[in-house]
């Protein structure tokens, strides 16, 4: 057993499981273990107590409107603990429905509003038609400077999300948060919210490593992660860019 451990809380995987979130867990586990780090994953299911302080990283996946409402109600008692953890730089990856739950509400086509967790000042409203297809974005720093790295994946959502936080990236191809402002996702402290799934991390090893670094830092470990052989991952990443007709950064400059 490794002396270095990252404790991951996978929130309600029996409800928020539309977008292959187990693939994200598998990638994090493999990349951690390749560096001699043990990834301990615990599924927090409906009816179980959530002790936020027991974890170094939380994953909140995507689900239908009904499941989002259930999860929102289940997590409401822990809102203060989650807010504290976020402010203390706990990494959280929230995908699609989980991303929407971070905000104040998700409004349905009927006009009904599913309450969010109010962890971020953010709202999601319905639009006409689904925003669906492969997506590529320029990854941004939280000061909105370009990192000169791309993130790729797949999006499928009818909700349009609006906020004033730093986005995860600027759209190269696809729709992103709302199809209008050309931004995708949110970054706040060590939290990432995104509509990119499929799942997100297998084609984006650099994002997986950032989340691992944040989790280690949250535990008080600041060592760098040594590089891995990611040739297959980058082949998959570049295949999406090629399909979308997007040039890599070095080809665009």
Backbone as JSON, one array per atom type, in Angstrom:
{
  "sequence": "XXXXXXXXXXXXXXXXXXXXXXXXXXXXXXXXXXXXXXXXXXXXXXXXXXXXXXXXXXXXXXXXXXXXXXXXXXXXXXXXXXXXXXXXXXXXXXXXXXXXXXXXXXXXXXXXXXXXXXXXXXXXXXXXXXXXXXXXXXXXXXXXXXXXXXXXXXXXXXXXXXXXXXXXXXXXXXXXXXXXXXXXXXXXXXXXXXXXXXXXXXXXXXXXXXXXXXXXXXXXXXXXXXXXXXXXXXXXXXXXXXXXXXXXXXXXX",
  "N": [[0.85, -1.2, 0.0], [0.5, 2.22, -0.82], [2.19, 5.02, 0.69], [1.24, 7.46, 0.12], [-1.84, 8.87, -0.33], [-4.86, 9.59, -2.01], [-8.05, 10.64, -1.27], [-11.1, 10.04, -2.61], [-14.35, 11.2, -3.08], [-17.13, 9.95, -4.56], [-19.97, 11.23, -5.64], [-23.2, 10.13, -5.31], [-23.31, 8.03, -7.42], [-25.15, 6.18, -8.32], [-27.26, 7.64, -9.2], [-26.36, 9.9, -10.62], [-25.15, 9.21, -13.32], [-25.02, 9.35, -16.09], [-23.04, 9.97, -17.93], [-20.69, 8.41, -18.18], [-19.03, 8.61, -15.9], [-17.56, 6.86, -14.39], [-15.46, 6.32, -16.02], [-13.9, 8.6, -15.73], [-13.05, 8.26, -13.08], [-11.56, 5.91, -13.4], [-9.44, 6.8, -15.0], [-8.21, 8.7, -13.32], [-7.42, 6.98, -11.25], [-5.61, 5.25, -12.55], [-3.61, 7.04, -13.39], [-2.76, 8.1, -11.0], [-1.81, 5.78, -9.62], [0.27, 5.05, -11.28], [2.17, 6.78, -10.49], [2.78, 5.95, -7.98], [0.82, 6.57, -6.13], [-1.94, 6.01, -4.1], [-5.31, 5.74, -4.93], [-8.13, 6.15, -3.23], [-11.41, 5.41, -3.5], [-14.64, 6.26, -2.61], [-18.03, 5.59, -2.85], [-20.67, 7.72, -2.35], [-23.82, 7.2, -1.54], [-27.41, 7.63, -1.93], [-28.97, 8.46, 1.08], [-26.76, 7.95, 2.62], [-24.42, 9.38, 4.93], [-22.59, 12.35, 4.29], [-19.39, 13.18, 4.9], [-17.63, 15.74, 4.41], [-15.08, 16.52, 5.12], [-13.63, 14.2, 5.1], [-12.51, 13.75, 2.65], [-10.4, 14.36, -0.25], [-10.98, 15.1, -2.73], [-13.79, 15.59, -4.83], [-16.3, 14.14, -6.88], [-18.89, 14.95, -9.03], [-21.38, 13.85, -10.95], [-23.38, 13.62, -14.0], [-26.95, 13.77, -14.54], [-30.49, 13.08, -15.04], [-33.25, 15.48, -15.04], [-34.94, 14.79, -12.92], [-33.25, 13.23, -11.26], [-31.32, 15.15, -10.66], [-32.8, 16.9, -9.05], [-33.3, 15.25, -6.82], [-30.69, 14.76, -5.89], [-29.85, 17.37, -5.37], [-31.51, 18.05, -3.19], [-30.59, 16.15, -1.35], [-27.98, 16.96, -0.92], [-28.17, 19.49, 0.12], [-28.15, 19.84, 3.02], [-25.43, 19.79, 3.45], [-24.31, 22.0, 2.39], [-22.9, 24.2, 3.55], [-20.55, 22.96, 4.48], [-19.51, 22.06, 2.05], [-19.09, 24.51, 0.77], [-17.12, 25.64, 2.4], [-15.03, 23.8, 1.98], [-14.55, 24.18, -0.76], [-13.64, 26.85, -0.75], [-11.3, 26.42, 0.57], [-9.79, 25.25, -1.32], [-10.35, 22.59, -2.12], [-10.38, 20.2, -4.69], [-13.01, 19.83, -7.03], [-14.8, 18.06, -9.41], [-17.35, 18.69, -11.5], [-19.8, 17.57, -13.62], [-21.84, 18.32, -16.34], [-25.08, 17.77, -15.47], [-24.29, 17.8, -12.79], [-22.65, 20.02, -12.81], [-24.57, 22.04, -13.32], [-25.95, 21.9, -10.92], [-24.33, 23.24, -9.13], [-25.03, 25.86, -9.11], [-27.54, 28.48, -8.6], [-30.11, 27.79, -9.51], [-31.79, 25.48, -11.77], [-33.63, 25.98, -14.49], [-36.51, 24.54, -15.89], [-38.05, 23.68, -19.08], [-40.75, 23.93, -18.67], [-40.91, 26.0, -16.91], [-40.63, 25.49, -14.26], [-38.39, 25.59, -11.5], [-35.54, 23.92, -10.57], [-34.03, 23.77, -7.55], [-30.65, 24.75, -6.95], [-27.42, 24.21, -5.4], [-26.39, 26.59, -4.59], [-23.68, 27.15, -4.48], [-22.15, 28.52, -6.24], [-22.57, 31.68, -7.87], [-24.67, 31.41, -10.18], [-26.76, 30.52, -12.89], [-29.0, 28.33, -14.65], [-30.78, 28.11, -17.6], [-33.54, 27.15, -19.76], [-33.25, 26.39, -23.29], [-33.86, 26.67, -26.86], [-33.85, 23.72, -28.46], [-31.3, 21.16, -28.37], [-27.9, 21.44, -27.33], [-25.49, 19.88, -28.84], [-22.88, 17.59, -29.61], [-19.44, 17.02, -30.71], [-16.8, 18.82, -29.1], [-14.38, 21.4, -28.77], [-12.09, 23.29, -26.91], [-10.1, 26.16, -26.1], [-8.07, 25.95, -23.4], [-8.2, 27.95, -20.52], [-6.36, 30.04, -18.25], [-7.15, 31.03, -14.85], [-7.03, 33.74, -14.82], [-7.86, 34.31, -17.26], [-6.0, 34.19, -19.27], [-4.56, 32.5, -22.08], [-3.72, 29.07, -21.92], [-2.44, 27.73, -23.88], [-3.22, 25.16, -24.48], [-5.47, 22.59, -25.42], [-8.82, 21.37, -24.76], [-10.9, 18.61, -25.2], [-13.96, 16.9, -26.12], [-17.31, 15.74, -25.64], [-20.54, 17.16, -25.84], [-23.89, 17.49, -24.58], [-26.67, 18.95, -24.02], [-29.58, 20.73, -22.92], [-29.85, 22.86, -21.3], [-28.89, 26.25, -20.67], [-26.2, 27.83, -19.36], [-25.26, 30.48, -17.21], [-22.84, 32.71, -15.97], [-20.41, 34.72, -14.16], [-17.88, 33.93, -13.56], [-14.4, 32.86, -14.05], [-14.17, 31.1, -17.09], [-13.8, 27.61, -18.05], [-12.77, 27.26, -20.58], [-12.28, 28.77, -23.86], [-14.42, 28.64, -26.62], [-13.53, 26.72, -29.41], [-14.65, 24.97, -31.28], [-18.03, 24.02, -31.18], [-20.53, 24.44, -28.59], [-20.69, 25.03, -25.74], [-21.21, 26.79, -22.65], [-23.65, 28.21, -23.14], [-24.06, 28.61, -25.82], [-23.86, 31.14, -26.82], [-21.99, 33.03, -25.63], [-19.55, 31.96, -26.19], [-17.96, 30.61, -24.39], [-16.9, 27.93, -22.2], [-17.8, 25.98, -19.44], [-16.66, 26.34, -15.99], [-14.29, 27.76, -13.74], [-13.23, 27.83, -10.46], [-11.29, 28.6, -7.76], [-10.06, 25.46, -6.95], [-11.98, 24.1, -8.26], [-13.72, 22.59, -10.97], [-16.25, 22.99, -13.28], [-18.18, 21.63, -15.89], [-19.57, 21.09, -19.18], [-18.48, 19.18, -20.72], [-18.19, 15.89, -21.57], [-18.12, 12.3, -21.88], [-16.28, 10.02, -21.32], [-14.79, 12.99, -19.71], [-11.97, 12.89, -18.95], [-10.31, 10.77, -20.16], [-9.44, 11.6, -22.76], [-8.13, 13.85, -22.12], [-5.55, 14.08, -20.59], [-3.99, 16.01, -19.35], [-5.78, 17.6, -17.96], [-6.7, 15.77, -16.09], [-4.33, 15.4, -14.64], [-4.01, 17.95, -13.54], [-6.13, 18.01, -11.72], [-5.35, 15.94, -10.02], [-2.99, 17.08, -8.99], [-4.08, 19.24, -7.59], [-5.54, 17.84, -5.65], [-3.51, 16.56, -4.23], [-2.15, 18.81, -3.28], [-4.12, 19.84, -1.65], [-4.01, 18.03, 0.39], [-1.62, 18.72, 1.42], [0.68, 18.06, 0.06], [3.14, 18.9, -2.19], [4.68, 18.05, -4.27], [5.85, 17.65, -7.64], [4.24, 15.99, -10.41], [5.53, 13.25, -12.13], [6.08, 12.84, -15.67], [3.98, 10.85, -17.81], [3.64, 8.17, -20.22], [1.69, 9.23, -22.6], [0.83, 8.74, -25.18], [-1.29, 7.36, -26.5], [-3.51, 8.6, -25.39], [-3.19, 11.22, -26.32], [-3.35, 10.79, -29.02], [-6.05, 10.13, -29.25], [-7.14, 12.54, -28.34], [-6.2, 14.35, -30.33], [-7.46, 13.27, -32.52], [-10.1, 14.08, -32.21], [-9.79, 16.85, -32.49], [-8.93, 16.91, -35.16], [-11.17, 15.86, -36.45], [-12.96, 17.92, -35.99], [-11.78, 19.9, -37.39], [-9.97, 21.59, -36.18], [-7.0, 23.27, -35.57], [-3.99, 22.44, -33.83], [-2.42, 24.27, -31.13], [0.26, 25.01, -31.74], [0.1, 24.9, -34.45], [-1.67, 26.88, -35.01], [-0.46, 29.23, -34.27]],
  "CA": [[0.0, 0.0, 0.0], [1.27, 3.45, -0.92], [2.11, 5.95, 1.81], [0.56, 8.66, -0.38], [-3.21, 8.47, -0.64], [-5.87, 10.6, -2.33], [-9.38, 10.13, -0.92], [-12.08, 10.58, -3.56], [-15.77, 10.95, -2.81], [-17.94, 9.92, -5.79], [-21.28, 11.58, -5.11], [-24.44, 9.58, -5.88], [-23.09, 7.43, -8.75], [-26.34, 5.43, -8.75], [-28.21, 8.6, -9.77], [-25.67, 10.78, -11.57], [-24.27, 8.27, -14.02], [-25.35, 9.35, -17.51], [-21.97, 10.35, -18.85], [-19.48, 7.6, -18.06], [-18.14, 9.17, -14.88], [-16.63, 5.82, -13.94], [-14.26, 6.48, -16.84], [-13.06, 9.62, -15.09], [-12.44, 7.62, -11.92], [-10.55, 4.95, -13.88], [-8.28, 7.56, -15.45], [-7.53, 9.25, -12.14], [-6.78, 5.88, -10.52], [-4.44, 4.76, -13.28], [-2.56, 8.05, -13.41], [-2.22, 8.18, -9.64], [-1.05, 4.57, -9.29], [1.51, 5.06, -12.07], [3.12, 7.61, -9.73], [2.92, 5.43, -6.63], [-0.18, 7.19, -5.28], [-3.15, 5.21, -4.0], [-6.57, 6.47, -5.04], [-9.2, 5.48, -2.49], [-12.67, 5.95, -3.97], [-15.83, 5.84, -1.89], [-19.3, 6.05, -3.42], [-21.64, 8.22, -1.37], [-25.12, 6.94, -2.16], [-28.55, 8.26, -1.29], [-29.2, 7.97, 2.43], [-25.51, 7.9, 3.36], [-23.92, 10.67, 5.41], [-21.42, 12.89, 3.62], [-18.44, 13.91, 5.73], [-16.78, 16.39, 3.41], [-13.7, 16.6, 5.62], [-12.97, 12.91, 4.91], [-12.11, 13.59, 1.25], [-9.47, 15.3, -0.86], [-11.48, 15.35, -4.08], [-15.18, 15.16, -5.0], [-16.79, 14.04, -8.25], [-20.34, 15.09, -9.13], [-21.63, 13.55, -12.35], [-24.57, 14.14, -14.66], [-28.16, 12.98, -14.46], [-31.7, 13.7, -15.57], [-33.84, 16.52, -14.19], [-35.45, 14.16, -11.69], [-32.11, 12.86, -10.4], [-30.71, 16.37, -10.17], [-33.6, 17.38, -7.92], [-33.07, 14.37, -5.67], [-29.33, 14.99, -5.38], [-29.81, 18.7, -4.79], [-32.11, 18.0, -1.84], [-29.74, 15.34, -0.48], [-26.73, 17.68, -0.61], [-28.44, 20.8, 0.75], [-27.66, 19.95, 4.4], [-23.96, 19.85, 3.48], [-23.89, 23.14, 1.6], [-21.89, 24.98, 4.25], [-19.3, 22.19, 4.47], [-19.0, 22.08, 0.68], [-18.6, 25.86, 0.5], [-15.84, 25.78, 3.11], [-14.03, 22.98, 1.29], [-14.23, 24.86, -2.02], [-12.82, 28.02, -0.44], [-10.0, 25.92, 1.01], [-9.15, 24.68, -2.51], [-10.61, 21.2, -2.45], [-10.81, 20.04, -6.08], [-14.29, 19.21, -7.34], [-15.13, 17.97, -10.82], [-18.8, 18.6, -11.66], [-20.03, 17.38, -15.04], [-23.18, 18.46, -16.91], [-26.07, 18.02, -14.43], [-23.57, 18.17, -11.58], [-22.24, 21.42, -13.02], [-25.74, 22.89, -13.14], [-26.33, 21.88, -9.5], [-23.49, 24.15, -8.35], [-25.58, 27.21, -9.14], [-28.72, 28.84, -7.81], [-31.24, 26.98, -9.96], [-31.87, 25.02, -13.14], [-35.02, 26.19, -14.91], [-37.0, 23.61, -16.9], [-38.85, 24.27, -20.16], [-42.06, 24.22, -18.1], [-40.81, 27.15, -16.03], [-40.27, 25.03, -12.91], [-36.98, 25.75, -11.18], [-34.93, 22.95, -9.66], [-33.04, 24.51, -6.75], [-29.27, 24.28, -6.91], [-26.76, 24.22, -4.1], [-25.96, 27.97, -4.31], [-22.25, 27.2, -4.21], [-21.67, 29.55, -7.15], [-23.6, 32.58, -8.37], [-24.77, 30.87, -11.52], [-28.09, 30.0, -13.17], [-29.16, 27.58, -15.89], [-32.12, 28.31, -18.16], [-33.76, 26.31, -20.95], [-33.12, 27.01, -24.6], [-34.54, 25.97, -27.95], [-32.99, 22.72, -29.04], [-30.16, 20.69, -27.58], [-26.54, 21.77, -27.75], [-24.98, 18.51, -28.87], [-21.82, 17.28, -30.56], [-18.07, 17.13, -30.23], [-16.45, 20.17, -28.68], [-12.97, 21.69, -28.48], [-11.91, 24.61, -26.33], [-8.79, 26.61, -25.62], [-8.06, 25.99, -21.94], [-7.81, 29.26, -20.01], [-6.01, 30.24, -16.85], [-8.24, 31.72, -14.17], [-6.94, 35.16, -15.18], [-8.36, 34.3, -18.65], [-4.91, 34.04, -20.23], [-4.56, 31.19, -22.73], [-2.69, 28.13, -21.48], [-1.91, 27.09, -25.08], [-3.61, 23.75, -24.43], [-6.87, 22.4, -25.75], [-9.61, 20.35, -24.09], [-11.88, 18.1, -26.15], [-14.93, 15.95, -25.59], [-18.65, 15.69, -26.21], [-21.54, 17.85, -25.03], [-25.28, 17.17, -24.92], [-27.46, 19.6, -22.97], [-30.56, 21.73, -23.34], [-29.69, 24.01, -20.4], [-27.92, 27.31, -20.96], [-25.67, 28.27, -18.07], [-24.73, 31.85, -17.22], [-22.12, 33.13, -14.76], [-19.34, 35.69, -14.41], [-16.6, 33.37, -13.1], [-13.53, 32.45, -15.15], [-14.6, 29.86, -17.74], [-12.77, 26.6, -18.25], [-12.11, 27.5, -21.86], [-12.94, 29.53, -24.93], [-14.85, 27.7, -27.64], [-12.98, 26.64, -30.76], [-15.78, 24.39, -32.0], [-19.03, 23.54, -30.24], [-21.47, 25.42, -28.03], [-20.27, 25.46, -24.41], [-22.16, 27.1, -21.58], [-24.98, 28.66, -23.56], [-24.13, 28.77, -27.26], [-23.81, 32.56, -27.19], [-20.83, 33.81, -25.21], [-18.35, 31.26, -26.67], [-17.17, 30.08, -23.28], [-17.33, 26.63, -21.7], [-17.45, 25.57, -18.1], [-16.33, 27.31, -14.94], [-13.18, 27.46, -12.83], [-13.22, 28.65, -9.25], [-10.34, 27.92, -6.88], [-9.66, 24.19, -7.56], [-13.2, 23.49, -8.78], [-14.01, 22.65, -12.4], [-17.57, 22.57, -13.74], [-18.09, 21.55, -17.34], [-20.52, 20.29, -19.97], [-17.71, 18.24, -21.53], [-18.18, 14.52, -21.02], [-17.82, 11.31, -22.91], [-16.1, 11.02, -20.26], [-13.86, 14.1, -19.93], [-10.55, 12.77, -18.66], [-9.46, 9.91, -20.99], [-8.84, 12.32, -23.88], [-7.54, 15.08, -21.6], [-4.72, 13.69, -19.45], [-3.47, 17.21, -18.69], [-6.8, 18.02, -17.0], [-6.65, 14.79, -15.01], [-3.16, 15.66, -13.79], [-4.24, 19.14, -12.73], [-7.0, 17.63, -10.61], [-4.52, 15.18, -9.07], [-2.1, 18.02, -8.29], [-4.89, 19.99, -6.63], [-5.88, 16.95, -4.55], [-2.3, 16.39, -3.42], [-1.92, 20.08, -2.6], [-5.13, 19.95, -0.59], [-3.51, 17.2, 1.48], [-0.36, 19.27, 1.91], [1.81, 17.52, -0.71], [3.34, 19.84, -3.29], [5.63, 17.49, -5.23], [5.37, 17.61, -9.02], [3.94, 14.67, -10.94], [6.38, 12.95, -13.28], [5.35, 12.63, -16.91], [3.63, 9.49, -18.2], [3.52, 7.96, -21.66], [0.3, 9.51, -22.93], [0.72, 8.78, -26.63], [-2.63, 6.95, -26.92], [-4.44, 9.65, -24.97], [-3.06, 12.38, -27.2], [-3.9, 10.4, -30.32], [-7.51, 10.29, -29.15], [-7.38, 13.99, -28.25], [-5.97, 14.99, -31.63], [-8.46, 12.77, -33.46], [-11.26, 14.96, -32.09], [-9.42, 18.12, -33.11], [-8.92, 16.71, -36.61], [-12.55, 15.7, -36.89], [-13.6, 19.23, -35.92], [-11.05, 20.85, -38.21], [-9.28, 22.53, -35.3], [-5.55, 23.11, -35.55], [-3.36, 22.54, -32.52], [-1.91, 25.61, -30.82], [1.5, 25.29, -32.47], [-0.25, 25.07, -35.85], [-2.45, 28.11, -35.14], [0.37, 30.41, -33.99]],
  "C": [[0.88, 1.24, 0.0], [1.11, 4.29, 0.34], [1.35, 7.22, 1.43], [-0.81, 8.27, -0.91], [-4.03, 9.71, -0.99], [-7.24, 9.98, -2.09], [-10.43, 10.82, -1.78], [-13.49, 10.21, -3.11], [-16.54, 11.06, -4.12], [-19.39, 10.07, -5.36], [-22.41, 10.99, -5.94], [-24.25, 8.96, -7.28], [-24.28, 6.62, -9.24], [-27.39, 6.32, -9.39], [-27.58, 9.46, -10.86], [-24.65, 9.95, -12.34], [-24.5, 8.25, -15.53], [-24.13, 9.41, -18.41], [-20.64, 9.67, -18.54], [-18.5, 8.14, -17.03], [-17.19, 8.13, -14.31], [-15.35, 5.86, -14.77], [-13.33, 7.53, -16.28], [-12.33, 9.05, -13.88], [-11.31, 6.69, -12.35], [-9.28, 5.66, -14.32], [-7.5, 8.12, -14.26], [-6.79, 8.16, -11.38], [-5.51, 5.42, -11.23], [-3.29, 5.76, -13.23], [-1.95, 8.25, -12.02], [-1.33, 6.99, -9.34], [0.25, 4.49, -10.08], [2.59, 5.91, -11.41], [3.27, 7.14, -8.3], [1.95, 6.03, -5.64], [-1.42, 6.3, -5.27], [-4.38, 6.1, -4.07], [-7.65, 5.65, -4.34], [-10.52, 6.15, -2.84], [-13.82, 5.38, -3.14], [-17.06, 6.44, -2.56], [-20.22, 6.48, -2.29], [-23.01, 8.12, -2.02], [-26.23, 7.57, -1.33], [-28.81, 7.62, 0.06], [-27.95, 7.88, 3.27], [-25.11, 9.31, 3.8], [-22.68, 11.08, 4.61], [-20.58, 13.67, 4.62], [-17.39, 14.5, 4.79], [-15.32, 16.39, 3.84], [-12.93, 15.28, 5.44], [-12.37, 12.75, 3.52], [-11.15, 14.69, 0.81], [-9.95, 15.75, -2.24], [-12.91, 14.83, -4.16], [-15.54, 15.17, -6.48], [-18.31, 14.04, -8.24], [-20.7, 14.95, -10.6], [-22.93, 14.14, -12.86], [-25.75, 13.2, -14.53], [-29.34, 13.72, -15.06], [-32.22, 14.76, -14.6], [-34.29, 15.94, -12.86], [-34.31, 13.84, -10.73], [-31.41, 14.1, -9.85], [-31.47, 16.93, -8.96], [-33.38, 16.57, -6.66], [-31.71, 14.66, -5.05], [-29.22, 16.37, -4.75], [-30.38, 18.73, -3.38], [-31.22, 17.23, -0.88], [-28.48, 16.09, -0.05], [-26.95, 19.0, 0.11], [-27.97, 20.88, 2.2], [-26.15, 20.11, 4.51], [-23.43, 21.08, 2.75], [-22.77, 23.93, 2.27], [-20.53, 24.27, 4.25], [-18.68, 22.19, 3.07], [-18.41, 23.44, 0.35], [-17.25, 26.09, 1.17], [-14.74, 25.03, 2.4], [-13.6, 23.64, -0.02], [-13.31, 26.04, -1.76], [-11.42, 27.62, 0.03], [-9.27, 25.15, -0.09], [-9.26, 23.17, -2.62], [-11.0, 21.12, -3.93], [-12.14, 19.31, -6.18], [-14.43, 19.2, -8.85], [-16.62, 17.73, -10.92], [-19.12, 18.62, -13.14], [-21.51, 17.5, -15.37], [-24.22, 18.74, -15.81], [-25.44, 18.4, -13.11], [-23.07, 19.59, -11.63], [-23.41, 22.35, -12.77], [-26.14, 22.99, -11.67], [-25.5, 22.83, -8.65], [-24.14, 25.52, -8.19], [-26.83, 27.39, -8.3], [-29.95, 28.02, -8.21], [-31.02, 26.53, -11.39], [-33.33, 25.1, -13.54], [-35.39, 25.23, -16.04], [-37.79, 24.36, -17.97], [-40.22, 24.68, -19.65], [-42.08, 25.48, -17.25], [-40.49, 26.77, -14.59], [-38.76, 25.19, -12.71], [-36.53, 24.7, -10.18], [-33.86, 23.69, -8.86], [-31.65, 23.88, -6.84], [-28.71, 24.38, -5.51], [-26.27, 25.61, -3.71], [-24.49, 28.03, -3.89], [-21.56, 28.24, -5.09], [-22.85, 30.42, -7.57], [-23.76, 32.33, -9.88], [-26.18, 30.34, -11.72], [-28.07, 29.26, -14.51], [-30.61, 27.7, -16.35], [-32.29, 27.44, -19.4], [-33.55, 27.1, -22.23], [-33.9, 26.22, -25.63], [-33.56, 25.0, -28.6], [-31.82, 22.36, -28.15], [-28.86, 21.19, -28.19], [-25.75, 20.46, -27.69], [-23.9, 18.36, -29.93], [-20.45, 17.33, -29.93], [-17.72, 18.59, -30.0], [-14.94, 20.26, -28.45], [-12.87, 23.11, -27.96], [-10.44, 24.89, -26.08], [-8.87, 26.72, -24.11], [-7.52, 27.34, -21.48], [-7.31, 29.16, -18.58], [-7.17, 30.99, -16.18], [-8.15, 33.24, -14.34], [-7.34, 35.37, -16.64], [-7.25, 34.37, -19.69], [-4.96, 32.63, -20.82], [-3.41, 30.34, -22.2], [-1.95, 27.5, -22.66], [-2.07, 25.57, -25.01], [-5.09, 23.66, -24.76], [-7.49, 21.31, -24.87], [-10.69, 19.92, -25.07], [-12.84, 17.15, -25.46], [-16.23, 16.04, -26.34], [-19.59, 16.42, -25.28], [-22.94, 17.48, -25.51], [-26.16, 17.74, -23.82], [-28.43, 20.59, -23.57], [-30.44, 22.99, -22.49], [-28.63, 24.97, -20.91], [-27.48, 27.92, -19.64], [-24.98, 29.62, -18.21], [-24.06, 32.16, -15.89], [-21.02, 34.1, -15.16], [-17.99, 35.21, -13.89], [-15.69, 33.1, -14.3], [-14.04, 31.15, -15.77], [-13.45, 28.86, -17.79], [-12.03, 26.86, -19.55], [-12.93, 28.36, -22.79], [-13.21, 28.58, -26.09], [-14.04, 27.85, -28.93], [-14.02, 26.06, -31.71], [-16.74, 23.81, -30.97], [-19.84, 24.7, -29.69], [-21.07, 25.93, -26.66], [-21.42, 25.8, -23.49], [-23.56, 27.42, -22.08], [-25.12, 28.86, -25.07], [-23.99, 30.19, -27.74], [-22.48, 33.22, -26.85], [-19.49, 33.17, -25.58], [-17.41, 30.84, -25.56], [-17.76, 28.76, -22.82], [-16.88, 26.46, -20.26], [-17.18, 26.72, -17.15], [-15.11, 26.81, -14.2], [-13.31, 28.4, -11.64], [-12.37, 27.92, -8.22], [-9.86, 26.64, -7.59], [-10.84, 23.43, -8.16], [-13.28, 23.66, -10.3], [-15.43, 22.16, -12.61], [-17.57, 22.63, -15.25], [-19.24, 20.77, -17.95], [-19.79, 19.24, -20.79], [-17.7, 16.88, -20.85], [-17.8, 13.54, -22.11], [-16.97, 10.12, -22.49], [-14.99, 12.03, -20.6], [-12.4, 13.68, -19.93], [-9.74, 11.84, -19.57], [-8.78, 10.62, -22.15], [-8.12, 13.59, -23.42], [-6.68, 14.77, -20.38], [-4.15, 14.87, -18.68], [-4.48, 17.75, -17.68], [-6.82, 17.07, -15.82], [-5.49, 15.08, -14.06], [-3.34, 16.93, -12.97], [-5.11, 18.81, -11.52], [-6.22, 16.83, -9.56], [-3.59, 16.11, -8.29], [-2.87, 18.82, -7.25], [-5.23, 19.12, -5.42], [-4.67, 16.73, -3.64], [-1.99, 17.66, -2.63], [-2.88, 20.25, -1.44], [-4.73, 19.12, 0.63], [-2.18, 17.69, 2.03], [0.86, 18.71, 1.22], [1.96, 18.35, -1.98], [4.38, 19.34, -4.3], [5.01, 17.49, -6.64], [5.09, 16.16, -9.43], [4.85, 14.4, -12.13], [5.53, 12.59, -14.48], [5.1, 11.14, -17.15], [3.63, 9.39, -19.72], [2.05, 8.08, -22.04], [0.05, 9.52, -24.43], [-0.69, 8.39, -27.1], [-3.66, 8.02, -26.57], [-4.39, 10.84, -25.92], [-3.49, 12.05, -28.62], [-5.41, 10.57, -30.33], [-7.89, 11.76, -29.1], [-7.28, 14.64, -29.63], [-6.95, 14.5, -32.69], [-9.72, 13.63, -33.42], [-10.97, 16.31, -32.73], [-9.46, 18.02, -34.64], [-10.34, 16.61, -37.15], [-13.27, 17.05, -36.94], [-12.92, 20.27, -36.82], [-10.33, 21.91, -37.42], [-7.79, 22.24, -35.33], [-5.05, 23.2, -34.11], [-2.7, 23.89, -32.36], [-0.68, 25.95, -31.65], [1.22, 25.5, -33.96], [-1.03, 26.37, -36.08], [-1.58, 29.35, -35.01], [1.25, 30.76, -35.17]]
}
